[in-house]
Amino acid sequence: MYAYGTQLCMSLIGTALGCVFVHLVNLRVFYPLKITSVYTYIEKRFQSRALTYFIVYSTFVGTFFYVGLCAYTPSLAMETMTGVPSWVSIIIMGVVCTVYSAWGGVRAVVYTDILQVFVMMGGVLTILVTAVVEVGGMGKVLDIAKEHGRIELWNVDPDPLQRHSLWLVIMQGYFLVLLVFGMGQPQVQRICSVSTWRKAIGAHYLNIAIFITAMVCFYLLGLAVYAVYADCDPLATGEISKADQIVPFYVTDRLSGYYGLPGLFIASLYAGGLSSYSSQINAVSAVMWEDFLKNSKWVASMKEERRPYVNVLVSVITGMLGVVAGIVSTQVGGVFQAGQTILGTINAPQLGLFLLGMCCPFANKIGGMVGMGASLAFNFWVTLGAMFYGIPAPTLDFSDEGCDPSTSSNSSFSPTFSFTESPSYSTSFDPTTEQPKDPYVFPLYLMSYAMYSFVGVSITVFVGAVTSLITKPWTTKKVGKIYLHPAFYALQKRWENRRSHMDPPFKSTQDLVSLEKY
């Protein structure tokens, strides 16, 4: 909103469409299985342990970096505003989160998530209200945004090389929901633990409603803070160096005199970080138990009452690895964030693999492996190319015409964390900060980040389906009904019945010879 305008708001259309798709497709398969780990589905559907290891190990790498980023972001804010070293905050946050996640399990994570959502939204709404009141009302905020060219909703240009258009942001919102709610381990695990299908779908739509509400608040916050500094923008004056520093700057600049508000801002950041951190710890623990430890000889030889401690141990190890990743991230800074974005390219190929299994009855393990491998290779190639050779999308203009020279500060604001855009597997980033030496840039390196998920899913499904058709003679195992979406299973049965009626009465000369004996 602040740097690129309101076109991103239209992604909520894609969010709504994605919500319906997840309900009608993904959850129709996952919920009856009552699985604890989503990767159990991959093993059962494709009957391949190797494919399961491939997808799980790739997920673990991305998860540890993501957990580290969840700890690093609020800790850096704490260091900037209070002086507490970020590594101290990371350790404290990691220990606290690991303790209640390890001993409380998924129930503790769910209960604390509810509290953290209220704290996070309370902080966001408080800052939003103060900014809107300072400007003179929401109508004034929208008027200022329109006057300065921030309002853009109906850019229907189909060019995939621009940063945002109506089609691109709808696609982004659509696949974001599929990635988070359609195959994300924390979300699927919680939905499958609900007692009835009706309650599960209710919980799903409630999740989406909360998500959309939060995004609307974030969008409005970006516009409101922009309106506060419309005529004397800190990015134009050099007081901040990045657009994502604007909200922390606003809190420090305008709200530091209000007792409790800066603390509420920090609390809202930590609420979001703790929620993501604990969810990932619980998810990794569940996956490790279901896919690796549950049927191992080590656990089988263990007494029944000691087995729950294995999950506790896994949770503790995961939490401590997250602390290490968070501390490492304080040293590598922007490179770490770029690495997190690269690892995010793993999720789109994974989503494609799940959809291939649910909606393609003839898909086999060879097709799944080749399709996901091709998609991963393409995603990493394009992402790395965009980082090193791409051109950053230009921001909208910022003004310093209303600044008072006598009160302007030449100091710069130091925090480098992002509040207006929370970290996720589908986070966008500016590929590079320098213009390439060669004026020609390969077009794929200029592709909008909003296209990455669509392309990754499409490659997995297309290559996987074609490869499965080619290798079908070598994989004759039948796929169980419960692993296919009901509509596609019905199509498969209809096709099989049609083929059975088309088969000749004698399938071989041997049948004819046997009949002639009579």
N, C-alpha and C positions, 0 to 999 in steps of 0.2 A: 504494500500500500504506500509506504513512505517513499520508496525509491522507484518503483515500477508501475504504480497506479493500481486501479481497482479491478483490472481484468481478471485477476486471480480469484475474485469473489465468485465468478461463474463456475469455478471448480466444484462448488457445492451442488450444482446440477449433476455432475458426474458422481459425486458422493452419494446422492440419493439413488441414482441408477445402479451404482455398484452395490449399495445396500440390498436392493431387491435381488440382484444377481446372486449375491452370497446366500441369501435366504433360499432361493429357488434351486440353486445348483450345489454349492459347496456344503451347506449345512444339511441338505437332503441326503448326502452321502455320509458325512462325518457323524452326525448325531446318532443314527441307528447303530453304528459301530461301537459307540461309547468308549472311544479310545482315549488313552492318557497322553500318548505321543502321536503327533500327526504323522511322524515318519514311520510308525507302525503300518499306516495305510500303504505307504510306498512299498514296503517289504511284502505285505500280503497281496497287493494288487499286481505287482510286477514279478513277484516270487524271485527276488534277487537280493541277496545280502550285500553284494558289492555295490549295487546302486544305492542302497540305504546308507552304507558307510560313506559313499561319495557325497550325498546330499547332507548328511549329518555333520561330517567333519567340516565341510565348507560353511555350514551354518554356525558352528562353534567359533570359528575364527572371527566371523563378522560380529557375533554376539559379544565376545570379549572386548572388542574395540568399542562396540556400542555402549556396553556397561561402563567402560572407562570414560567415555565421553559424557555419559549421564552424571558421573561423579565429578568430572572436571568442570563442567559448565557452571553449576551453582557455587562451587568452591572458588572459582576465579572471581565471581561476583563478591563473595565474602571477603576475599583478599583485598579487592579494590576499595570496598566501602568500609572495612573495619581494620584492615592491616593484618589479619590472621593469615599466616602462610597457607597457600592453597593445599600443600601436601598434608598439613595437619587436618584441614577440613575433609580432605578425601579419605584419610584413614578413619576419622571419627564416623563419617557418613557410611563408609564401607562396613565397619564393624557393627554399627547399630542395625543397618539394613540386613546384614548377613545373619545376625542373631535372631531377629523376629521372623525372617524368611525360613531359616533352617529349622527352628523349633516350632514355629506356628504353622508351617506348610501353606497350602493354597488358601486355606480359610483365613489365616492371618494376613496374607497378601491382599485378599479381597477386602477385608474389613479396613485395613490401613489405606488401601487405595480410595475407598469411599471418603475417608477423612481427608486424605491428601487432595482429592478433587475439590472439596469444599474450600480448603485453604488456598489452593492455587487459583480457583475462580474468584475467591474473595479478594485476593491481591490484585488480580487483573481488573476486576470491576471497580475496585477502589481507585486505582490509578486512572482508569478510563473516565470515571465520573469526575475526578479532579481536573483532568485535562479538558473535558467537555465544558465544565463550569467555567474554567479559566478563559476559554475561547468565547463563550457566550451562548452555548446550546448546540445541540446536534445539527440543527438547521444551519447555523453559522459554520460549523465544521465542514458540512457538505458544500456550502457556498464557496468557502476558501479552496477546498479541494478542486472544485469545478473551475474556479477562476485560474488556478495554477496548473491546469491540465492533468489532474490526477484521476479524474473520472473517465473511465473507458470500460465499456461492457460488451459492445457488439462488434468487435474486430473480427470479421469473418474471413479474413485473408487466409487462404489455405497453405501458405508458405510454411514448411516445417522447420525452416532455418531461423525464424524469428523466435524470440524468447517466449512470448505469450500471445495467444489468440484465443478466440472463443472455443475453437475445436481442440486446441492443445490443452487448455486448462480443464475442460470437461474430461478429456482423456486422462489427465493427471489425477483429478479427483476420483475418477472411476477406478483406476488401477491402484491408487493408494488404499482404497477400502478393500479391494480384493487382496492386496498384499498383507494388510494388517489384520483384517477381520475374516478373510476367507481362507487363510492358511497359516496365520501367525500362531505359534505354539501357545502363548498365554491366552489368547482369545478363544481358540478352539477348545483348549483344555477346560476353560471355564464354562463354555456353552454345553459341552458334553457332560459336565457334572450336574447340570440342572435336571430335576426329576422328571419333567414331562416336556414333550415337544412344544406344546403351547407356551409354557413358561420360557423355554429356551429361545423361541422366536421373539417373545416379549422382551427378554433380556438383550437380544441382538439389536432390536430396534431402539431400545433405551440407550444402549451404547452409542449407536449412531446419532441419536438425538443429542446426547451430551457432547459428542465430538463436534457436531455441527454448531451447537451453541458456543462451544469454546472457540471454534474457528471464527465465528462471527464477531465475538468479543476481541479476538486478536486483530482482525481486519479493522474494526472500528478504532481500536487503540492506535494502530499505525496511522490512520487518518487524523485522529485527534491530536496526537503528538506532532504530526506534521503541521497541522493548523496553528499550534502554539508557536512554532518557529518559522512560519511561512515566509516572513519578511527578513528574518535574521537567522538563517539556518546554521547550526554548528558545523555541519559538513562543509558548507561553503566558506565558513570563517576559519576552518582548520582546527576547531576545538575537538572534533572527533575525526577519525580517519576512515571509519567504516559505517555504512548505513545501519547495520544491526546493533550499533552502540547507542542508538538514539533514545531508546526507552531507559536504559540505565543512566544515561546523561540527564534525561528529564527528571528522574527520581532524585539524583544528586543535586541538580541545579535548582529545581522548584519545590521539592517536597522535603528536603533535609530539615527544614524548620518545624515540620509537623511531627510531633512525638509519635513513634510507632509505625509510621508509614514506610520509611526505608526498611525497617525490620520486617514488615508485612511483605514487602517486595522480595526480600531475601527468602522469607518463608515460602512464598509462592513458587520461587525457583526451586527450592529444595523439595517442595511437595511433588513437583513434576519429576525431578531427578530421582527421588526415592521410589516413586511409583514405578517408573521404568526399570530402575535397578532391581527392585524386589521381584518384579514380574519376570525378568530375564533369569534371575537366580533360580526361581521356582521352575521355570520352563526348562532350563538346562538340567536340573535335577531330575525332572520327570522323564526327559528324553534319555538321559544316561541310564536310569533305572529300567525303563521299558525296553530299550533297544540294545543295551549292552550288559547290564548287571543282573537283571531278573533271572535269566536262565543260565547264568555262568556257573561253573563248578564251584567257585569260591563262595558264592551266595548260597548255592544248594547245600553245601556242607555246613552252613552256619545255622545256629539255632534260630527258631522263628522270632523269638522276642528281641533278638539282636539285629534283625534285618532293617528295622526303621532307622537305626543309627547309620546305616550306609547312606541313606538319603541325606541325613544331616551332614555327614562327612563331605559328600559331593557338593552340597550347598555352601559349606564353609570354604572349600577349595575354590569354587566358582566365585564367591564373593571376594576372596583374597586376590585372585587373579584380576578381578575387576579393579581392585585398589591399585595393583601394580600397573595396570594399563592406564588408570587415571593419573598416577604419578608420572609415568613416562610421557603422557600427553602434555604435561606442563613444560617439558623440555623441547618438544618438537613442534608445538603450536600449530600453525596453519597446515603443515605437512600432515600432521595427524588427522586434521579435519578432512583434508583431501583424501587421505587413505581410507577414512570412514566412508566417504562417498563412493570410492571405488569398490569397497566391500559390499556396499549397498546394491551393486549390480548383480549380486548373487541371487537376490530374492525374486527377480522377474523370471529367470530360467526355472527356478523352483516352482513358482506358480504355474508356469507352462507345463511342467511335469505333472502336477496334480490335476490340471484340467485335461491333459492328455489321457491320464488314467481313468478319469471319471466319464469322459465324453467320447472316448474312442475305444470301442470294444476290442478291436484287433491290435491295439498297441501292445508291444512286448518290451522286455527288458533291454533288448539291443536298441530298439528305437528310442526308448527313454534315455539311455546312456548317451547315445550319439546326439540326440536332440538337445539335451541339456548341456552337453559338452560344447556343441557348436554355438549355442546361445551364450554361454559363459565366455567363450573365446571372443565372440563378436562384441559383447558388452565391454569386456576389459580393453579390447583394441580401441573402440570408439571413445571410451572414457579417458584412457591414457592419452589418446591423440588430442582430445579436447583440452586436457590439462596442459599439454606441452605446446600445442600448435594452434589452439582455438583462439578466437577473439571474444573478449567479454562483452556481454550485451550492454549497451549504453543505458545509463540511468536517465530519469527525467531531470529537468533543470532544478537547481537549488538557488535561492536568492539570499544576498546579504545587503540588499539595498536599504533595509530598515534598521540596520545596526547603528548603534551610537558609538562612535569611535572612542569616546571618553570612558565607556564602560566595557568595551570589547576586551576579551581576554585572548592573549596569544598562546596561552597554555593549551596543551592537548589533553584529551581524556584518554585514559589508559586501558580500560577494560576491553577485552577482545572476545567476550562471550556473546551469544545470540539469545535474545529473549523472544523477539517477534516471530522467529521461526524455530520451533523446537526440533531437536534432532530426530531423524527417522531413517529407515532404510531407503526411502525415496527422496531425501533432501537434495535440493538443488545447490550448485555452487558455481561461482565464476571461474571458468577453467584456467585463466591465466591473467596476470596483471601487466603483461608486456605485449606489445604488438609483435607479431612474428616477423622475422627478418625477410622471409620470402612472402611477397604480396599474395601469392596463390595459396589458399588453404583448401585441403581436401574437403568437399562438401559435407561428408559425414561428421567431420570434426566440428562443424558449425550447427549440427542438428540440435534442436531444442531439447533440454533435459527432460521435458515432459513426454518426449517420444521414447525414452529409453525403456520404460517398462513395457509399452506396447510392442516394441520391436523385439525385446527379449522373450516375451511370452509367445509371440507369433513364430519366431524361429524355432523355439522348442517344440511347439505343437506341429508345425509344418514338417520340419526335418524328422521329428520323431514319428509322425504318421507315415511319411514316405518310406523311411527306413524299416518300419514295422511291416509294411506291405511287402517290401523286397525280401525281408528275412523271415516271413511268416512260415515257409516250409520247415524251418529249423526250430520253430517254437510252437508246438502243437498243444500246449497246456490250455485248458479252458479257464476262463475268468469267472470267479464267483459272482452271483447276482448282486450281492451286497456291496461289491466294490465298484459297481457301475451306477451312474445316475439312472433312475427308473425309466425315464423317457428314452434314453439311449439303449438300455437293456431291452425295452420293448421293440425298438427298431431292429436290434440284433436278432431277436426271436422271429420277427416278421420276415427278415431276410433269410434266415435259416429255413423257415417253413417254405418260403417261396423256392429256395434252391432244392429242397427235398422233392417238391412237386415237379421240378424241371429235370431231375436226374433220370437217366435212361433206366428201363426195367432191368437190364443186365449191365452191371458196372464193370465186368471184365469178361474175357473169353473163357476164363475158368468157370464162371457162373453158368455160361451157356453149355459147356462140356458136361458139367454136373447135371444139368437139366436133361440132356440127351440120354442119360443113362436110364431114365424112366420112360 
